[in-house]
Amino acid sequence: MTKSQKPQKKRIVFKVGTNVLVDKNNKLSSSRLKSICDQLARLSKCGNEVLLVSSGAVGLGRRSLPKLKNSTLVAKQALASVGQAQLIEAYRKNFNPSIHVAQILVTHADLSRRRTYVHLRETIEELLKWRVIPIINENDTLSVEELSTEKKSFGDNDKLSAIVSAKIDADILVLLTDVDGLFTSNPKKSTSATLISEINSFSELRGVSTLGKSAIGRGGMTSKLDAAQLASMSGVETFFVNGLKKDRLKHFVDTLVSTQVKMTKPHTRVVAVTTHKIKNKKRWLQAGSGLKGAIRLNEGAVEAVKNKNASVLAVGITQVIGNFKSGDVIQILNSQDSEIGRGISFFSSKELDTVKGLKSSELPKQLSGESGGKAAIHRNNLILF
């Protein structure tokens, strides 16, 4: 292969679910784990930057302590803490000794606060510079909302992998699943289900049939579709690859390490709907920065914000939703309740509720002034979808 034929180095995030990691007896599949580690090591040695988002901690902890009653939240947190140690040790043992791995446990709050998000991103960048493979998981021991199925969490590692991909400016997100990709209907129940090889728009994604939730994992196909959409709108290409069949992953990696290999094995590719890479602050806003509330705008305000690069002014706000503080990230909705973007609110929800519908000249003096105070959300602090 000539120098000009060498594939371009990429930043690639892999997500491995519980269904891929365990066998039919709910034991960690050593052969499958070794195969995954070998293929990720190949990519790393070829100069690619590789990250891994991995599930499985709670399941491993439950198997180690089978007599423990795990119906309570604190029991699940205890199982997660036991399982995390086993999971990272299993990865460390299965990677080639020349490949170093690092464990990163994150909570929703870590990415919701810009300061901690910036520190996390800097740490990941440094690890990648050293050719270390970060292994990332939700910190279930501390993430009360995740295990209690409340909204202030990632919901599952599918969404976490998409958020990580968006926030570290990845090129590719690979979701390893227990099927060959996305299908027109549930392939486990319908013989007429056909594989969808490529998806080019959000409307196509929304039309895909889902498989529901697995018995041992928290995420289902719906969460994977949501993850693909978030990645796509952030400029990240997503692939659904069968992680149960070793030849599928090996062939996919072959296509990344050599321009001479074409992707012929079954898979689904979700094209990034934008190739525009946004600035760090707006990337943080876009990808799961922890929404605290919302505002609804009238049609004139929506037009000004979307097409005239305007800030969100109090006069265009028709409703304030939720309880938030100045500096919190909130959704921006149109009159049909569709999210058109999100941004950092200059006012608290209480203050906004007082001034909504008022012109800038009518704002109380104590609520206007410096730092864009006359704008509810300054255009530099918002991102549009």
C-alpha positions in Angstrom: 0.0 0.0 0.0 1.4 3.4 -0.9 1.5 6.3 1.5 -1.4 8.0 -0.2 -3.5 4.8 0.3 -3.1 4.7 4.0 -6.5 5.3 5.8 -7.0 8.5 7.7 -6.5 8.2 11.5 -9.8 8.4 13.3 -11.3 8.9 16.8 -13.6 6.0 17.4 -16.0 5.3 20.2 -17.2 1.7 20.8 -20.2 0.9 22.9 -20.5 -2.7 24.2 -23.7 -3.8 25.9 -24.4 -6.4 28.5 -26.0 -8.7 25.9 -22.7 -8.7 23.9 -20.5 -9.3 27.0 -22.3 -12.2 28.6 -23.1 -15.7 27.3 -26.4 -17.6 27.5 -25.6 -18.6 31.1 -25.2 -14.9 32.0 -21.5 -15.4 32.5 -18.9 -13.0 31.1 -17.9 -14.5 27.7 -14.2 -14.7 27.8 -13.8 -15.5 24.1 -16.0 -12.6 23.0 -14.3 -10.2 25.4 -10.9 -11.2 24.1 -12.1 -10.7 20.5 -13.3 -7.2 21.2 -10.1 -6.3 23.0 -8.0 -7.7 20.1 -9.8 -5.6 17.5 -9.7 -2.4 19.5 -6.0 -2.9 20.1 -5.5 -3.3 16.3 -7.1 0.0 15.7 -5.1 1.7 18.4 -1.8 0.3 17.1 -2.6 1.7 13.7 -2.7 5.2 15.1 -6.5 5.6 15.7 -7.8 7.0 19.0 -10.1 4.4 20.6 -12.6 4.8 23.4 -14.8 2.2 24.9 -18.2 2.7 26.7 -19.0 -0.6 28.5 -22.0 -1.9 30.3 -22.0 -5.0 32.6 -21.0 -3.9 36.0 -24.3 -4.5 37.8 -24.7 -7.9 36.1 -21.2 -9.0 37.2 -21.8 -7.9 40.7 -25.1 -9.7 40.9 -23.4 -12.9 39.7 -20.7 -12.6 42.4 -23.2 -12.0 45.1 -26.2 -14.1 44.1 -27.7 -14.3 47.6 -27.9 -10.5 47.9 -31.4 -9.2 47.6 -31.0 -6.5 44.9 -34.4 -5.0 44.7 -33.4 -1.9 46.5 -31.5 1.1 45.1 -28.7 0.8 47.6 -28.3 -2.9 46.8 -27.9 -2.2 43.1 -25.3 0.5 43.9 -23.4 -2.1 46.0 -23.6 -4.6 43.1 -22.3 -2.0 40.7 -19.3 -1.2 42.9 -18.4 -4.9 43.1 -18.9 -5.4 39.4 -17.0 -2.4 38.2 -13.8 -3.8 39.8 -14.3 -7.1 38.0 -15.2 -5.5 34.7 -12.1 -3.2 34.5 -9.9 -6.1 35.6 -11.3 -8.3 32.9 -10.6 -5.7 30.2 -7.1 -5.1 31.6 -6.3 -8.8 31.4 -7.7 -9.3 27.9 -5.9 -6.4 26.3 -2.4 -6.9 25.0 0.2 -5.9 27.7 1.4 -3.1 25.3 -2.1 -1.5 25.5 -2.9 0.5 28.6 -6.4 1.1 29.7 -7.9 3.7 32.0 -11.2 3.6 33.9 -13.5 6.7 33.8 -16.8 6.6 35.8 -19.1 9.6 35.1 -22.4 10.8 36.4 -24.9 13.0 34.6 -23.9 15.9 36.8 -20.3 15.6 35.6 -21.4 16.5 32.1 -24.1 18.9 33.2 -21.6 21.2 34.9 -19.4 22.9 32.3 -16.4 23.1 34.5 -16.3 19.4 35.3 -17.1 18.6 31.7 -14.1 20.6 30.5 -11.8 18.8 33.0 -13.2 15.4 31.9 -12.6 16.3 28.2 -9.0 17.4 29.0 -8.3 14.2 30.8 -9.6 12.1 27.9 -7.6 14.1 25.4 -4.5 13.5 27.5 -5.1 9.8 27.7 -5.7 9.6 24.0 -2.4 11.5 23.4 -0.7 8.7 25.4 -2.4 6.0 23.3 -4.4 4.8 26.4 -7.8 3.4 25.8 -10.3 5.0 28.2 -13.1 2.6 29.4 -16.1 4.7 30.3 -19.2 3.8 32.3 -21.9 5.5 34.2 -20.9 5.7 37.8 -23.8 3.5 39.1 -22.6 3.6 42.6 -23.3 7.3 42.8 -25.8 7.8 40.0 -28.9 7.4 42.0 -31.1 8.5 39.1 -29.7 5.9 36.7 -30.6 2.9 38.8 -33.9 4.3 39.9 -34.9 5.1 36.3 -35.5 8.8 36.9 -34.8 11.3 34.2 -31.6 13.0 35.5 -29.3 10.3 34.1 -28.0 9.1 30.8 -30.8 6.4 30.8 -28.3 3.8 29.6 -24.9 3.5 28.1 -26.2 3.9 24.5 -27.0 7.6 25.2 -23.8 8.0 27.2 -21.7 6.7 24.2 -23.4 9.2 21.9 -22.8 12.1 24.4 -19.2 11.1 24.8 -18.8 10.9 21.0 -20.3 14.3 20.5 -18.4 16.0 23.3 -14.9 14.6 22.4 -15.4 15.3 18.7 -15.3 11.7 17.6 -15.5 10.6 13.9 -17.3 7.3 14.4 -19.6 5.7 17.0 -19.9 1.9 16.8 -22.8 0.3 18.7 -22.1 -3.4 19.1 -25.5 -5.2 19.3 -26.8 -8.7 19.4 -28.3 -8.4 15.8 -26.8 -7.5 12.5 -28.1 -3.9 12.5 -31.4 -2.1 12.2 -34.3 -3.9 10.6 -37.7 -3.0 9.0 -39.3 -5.0 11.8 -38.2 -7.2 14.7 -35.9 -9.9 13.2 -36.4 -12.1 16.3 -40.1 -12.3 15.7 -40.6 -11.7 12.0 -39.2 -13.7 9.1 -40.0 -10.8 6.7 -37.7 -8.4 8.6 -35.0 -7.0 6.3 -31.8 -5.2 7.2 -31.5 -1.5 6.6 -28.0 -1.0 5.4 -27.9 2.8 5.5 -29.9 5.7 7.0 -29.5 9.2 5.8 -32.1 11.3 7.7 -33.9 11.7 11.0 -37.2 10.8 9.4 -35.7 7.4 8.3 -34.5 6.8 11.9 -37.9 7.6 13.4 -39.5 5.0 11.0 -37.3 2.1 12.2 -39.1 -0.6 14.3 -37.7 -1.1 17.7 -36.9 -4.4 19.5 -37.8 -3.4 23.1 -35.8 -3.8 26.2 -33.6 -6.9 26.9 -33.9 -9.0 30.0 -30.4 -8.3 31.3 -29.5 -4.9 29.8 -31.1 -1.5 30.5 -31.0 -0.3 26.9 -33.2 -1.4 24.1 -33.2 -0.6 20.4 -35.1 2.6 21.1 -32.2 3.9 23.1 -29.8 3.0 20.3 -31.9 4.9 17.8 -31.8 7.9 20.1 -28.1 7.6 20.4 -27.6 7.4 16.7 -29.7 10.5 16.2 -27.7 12.5 18.8 -24.4 11.4 17.3 -25.6 12.2 13.8 -26.7 15.7 14.6 -23.3 16.2 16.2 -21.4 15.2 13.0 -20.6 11.7 14.2 -21.2 8.7 11.9 -22.8 5.7 13.6 -22.5 2.0 12.8 -24.6 -0.8 14.2 -22.4 -4.0 14.1 -23.2 -7.5 15.4 -21.0 -8.0 18.5 -21.9 -11.6 19.0 -20.3 -12.7 15.8 -16.5 -12.3 15.8 -16.2 -12.1 12.1 -18.5 -9.1 11.9 -16.3 -6.9 14.2 -13.1 -8.1 12.7 -14.4 -7.3 9.2 -15.5 -3.8 10.3 -12.1 -3.1 11.8 -10.5 -4.4 8.6 -12.3 -1.7 6.7 -10.9 1.0 9.1 -7.3 -0.2 9.0 -7.1 -0.7 5.2 -8.5 1.2 2.3 -8.4 -2.0 0.2 -11.2 -3.6 2.3 -14.8 -2.8 1.5 -17.6 -3.3 4.1 -19.5 -6.3 2.9 -20.7 -8.0 6.1 -24.3 -7.1 7.3 -24.4 -3.8 9.3 -26.3 -0.5 9.4 -24.6 2.8 8.8 -26.2 6.1 10.0 -24.8 9.0 8.1 -24.0 12.2 10.0 -26.6 14.7 8.9 -24.1 17.5 9.5 -20.3 17.5 8.9 -20.0 20.8 10.6 -17.9 20.6 13.8 -19.2 23.0 16.4 -17.2 24.8 19.0 -16.6 23.2 22.4 -19.1 25.3 24.4 -21.9 24.7 21.9 -21.1 21.0 21.7 -21.5 20.9 25.4 -24.9 22.6 25.1 -26.0 20.3 22.4 -25.1 16.9 23.8 -26.9 16.2 27.0 -25.7 19.1 29.1 -28.4 18.6 31.8 -31.7 20.5 31.0 -33.3 22.3 34.0 -36.4 23.7 32.3 -37.7 25.3 29.1 -39.2 28.4 27.5 -41.8 28.6 24.8 -41.5 31.2 22.1 -44.0 32.9 19.8 -43.6 32.5 16.0 -41.9 35.9 15.5 -39.2 35.0 18.1 -38.6 31.6 16.6 -38.1 33.2 13.2 -35.7 35.8 14.6 -33.7 33.2 16.5 -33.5 30.6 13.7 -33.1 32.8 10.6 -31.7 36.2 11.8 -29.0 35.0 14.3 -30.9 36.8 17.1 -30.7 36.3 20.8 -33.8 35.1 22.8 -35.5 38.2 24.2 -38.1 38.3 26.9 -40.6 39.8 24.6 -40.8 36.6 22.5 -41.4 34.3 25.4 -44.9 33.1 26.0 -44.4 30.5 28.7 -41.7 29.5 31.3 -41.6 25.8 32.2 -39.8 24.3 35.2 -37.7 25.7 38.0 -34.2 26.9 37.0 -31.5 29.3 38.1 -29.5 31.9 36.1 -26.8 30.0 34.3 -28.7 26.8 33.9 -29.2 25.2 30.5 -32.8 25.1 29.2 -34.8 24.0 26.2 -36.1 26.5 23.6 -39.5 25.4 22.3 -41.7 26.7 19.5 -45.5 27.0 19.8 -46.0 23.3 18.8 -43.7 22.2 21.7 -40.9 21.1 19.3 -37.4 21.8 20.6 -35.6 24.2 18.3 -32.5 24.5 20.5 -31.2 25.0 23.9 -29.1 27.6 25.7 -27.9 29.2 29.0 -30.5 31.3 30.6 -29.4 34.7 31.9 -32.4 34.8 34.2 -33.9 32.4 36.7 -37.3 30.9 35.9 -38.9 33.2 38.5 -37.4 36.3 36.9 -38.3 35.1 33.4 -41.9 34.5 34.4 -42.0 38.1 35.6 -40.6 39.7 32.4 -41.9 37.3 29.7 -43.6 39.3 26.9 -41.9 42.6 27.9 -39.7 44.6 25.5 -36.1 45.3 26.5 -37.0 48.9 27.3 -39.7 47.7 29.7 -37.5 45.4 31.7 -37.0 46.3 35.4 -33.7 48.0 35.9 -32.4 45.4 38.3 -33.0 42.7 35.7 -31.1 44.4 32.8 -27.7 45.8 32.2 -24.3 44.2 31.5 -23.3 40.9 30.1 -26.2 40.6 27.7 -28.7 41.0 30.6 -31.4 42.2 28.3 -31.4 38.9 26.4 -32.9 35.9 28.1 -30.4 33.7 26.2 -27.6 35.5 24.3 -27.0 34.1 20.8 -23.4 33.1 21.9 -24.9 30.9 24.6 -27.4 28.9 22.5 -27.4 26.2 19.9 -30.1 25.5 17.3 -31.2 22.1 16.0 
